[in-house]
Amino acid sequence: MGAMSIEPSQHPRATPRPPAGAEPGAPGPVLHADGLTVDFLSHRGPVRIVSDLSVDVGTGETLSLVGESGCGKSVSVMAMLGLLPRRQWRIAARALRFEGLDLLDQDTLRAVRGRRIGMIFQEPMTSLNPTMTVGEQIAEVLRYHLRLDRRAARAGAIRLLDRVRIPRAAERVDDYPFAFSGGMRQRVMIALALACSPALLVADEPTTALDVTVQAEIFALLRELQRETGTALLLITHDLGVVAEMADEVAVMYAGRIVERASTAALFVTPQHPYTIGLLGASPEWEARAERLTPIEGRVPLPSDRLDGCRFAPRCPFRITQCDEAVPPLAAMDGDQEAACWRAPLEPETAA
């Protein structure tokens, strides 16, 4: 299946072209975030939801943000893409760049979002407009960003539906979202995200509501599209099986912070943060030899909880006095791993 090419034509609602420097293939990582912080502006004052998050995603690479529900994965990405209401959220970063462009500049963000950055949302039934056919929704993206006329946009929508393997795409282009199964709706979402051949694809729990067989089909499709286009993928998930199957690198989040970053192979063989060790111990895929899974005791702290040290310390079996006194930095270990733990690197017998 070859990459689809669509030629732009004039359209009065066209988005501005990205400023100079946004050319595909710009040097450096496709996405670079350094020191991202996100505060929720509550009636009692700001509450820190994401603290000092730094990630890089290169061309053709897959980075997975993994952690429990509520750890800040989706909020981090929505902050990067400007999808959080400004009146309720405050966002700051030392640097936030896409293909060398400053995403903290709203005009730049509007120019690249939806065109050079695609998004697959978690629940397609609530993300797709129930009052428009799937063809109209895809065509609208093509007309808005690529300035296609109506006929060319409809033809492009059919090609995109065919590309994500919607059977009888030319007929189903006029169907409404409710006429599709969960797996087919997710394929429509992928078609929408890929409409403008983005350099970065963000997938937020893209298979949460799907059965295992359909999940496998969706991930096989994403891998194939990555091979064809070289698109970078930022994958948000809490499923370690998905991480093992899809990711090149992993950033483990806990309570709004990245606590470990590593290649996928290193993370599963030599985890260095106690939280990562706990996630693996509580996952049946990786603890098949054990008679019983090992849960992580305690609860995740609330964002408003005031803790001077490591936020995982109250639940950590390796806790020492220093853990309660200061936040550990994300420090380099041997090889390609980083961990935010005062006791890292952990000895193999300690991590077992």
Secondary structure, 3 states (H helix, E strand, C coil): CCCCCCCCCCCCCCCCCCCCCCCCCCCCCCEEEEEEEEEEEECCEEEEEEEEEEEEECCCCEEEEECCCCCCHHHHHHHHCCCCCCCCEEEECCEEEECCEECCCHHHHHHHECCCEEEECCCHHHHCCCCCCHHHHHHHHHHHHHCCCHHHHHHHHHHHHHHCCCCCHHHHCCCCHHHCCHHHHHHHHHHHHHCCCCCEEEEECCCCCCCHHHHHHHHHHHHHHHHHHCCEEEEEECCHHHHHHHCCEEEEEECCEEEEEEEHHHHHHCCCCHHHHHHHHCCCCCCCCCCCCCCCCCCCCCCCCCCCCCCCHHHCCCCCHHHHCCCCCCEECCCCCEECCCCCCCCHHHHC
